[in-house]
Amino acid sequence: MTDNNEENIDQFLYPRARFRGEFSPEHLAFDANLQEFAQRVSLICGLETGGKVPPEDAYHQIKQLWKELKKSKDSLLTEPKPPKPELPPEE
């Protein structure tokens, strides 16, 4: 398999939507984590629906993913930002 085919398979299996929110490195990182969370939950739900994963296991896996997403949110979006420097008054 060539690298190009591997890229196409990855894009198919793990699609990423473009980030359109207010840009900051923290927002971009959280958006990537949120998209990964959604993809993994979707996969777990599909496996549970298809009878490949018991409902309790699916629940616990999703609960763990939620805890990881919450931790990501807490570290990326709720940390205090350094104060902006004040501009000198105009004369």
Secondary structure as the mmCIF struct_conf table of DSSP 4:
data_model
#
loop_
_struct_conf.conf_type_id
_struct_conf.id
_struct_conf.beg_label_comp_id
_struct_conf.beg_label_asym_id
_struct_conf.beg_label_seq_id
_struct_conf.end_label_comp_id
_struct_conf.end_label_asym_id
_struct_conf.end_label_seq_id
HELX_RH_AL_P HELX_RH_AL_P1 ASP A 3 LEU A 13
BEND BEND1 TYR A 14 TYR A 14
HELX_LH_PP_P HELX_LH_PP_P1 ALA A 17 PHE A 19
BEND BEND2 GLY A 21 GLU A 22
HELX_RH_AL_P HELX_RH_AL_P2 PRO A 25 THR A 49
TURN_TY1_P TURN_TY1_P1 GLY A 50 GLY A 51
BEND BEND3 LYS A 52 VAL A 53
HELX_RH_AL_P HELX_RH_AL_P3 PRO A 55 LEU A 77
BEND BEND4 THR A 78 GLU A 79
HELX_LH_PP_P HELX_LH_PP_P2 PRO A 80 GLU A 90
#
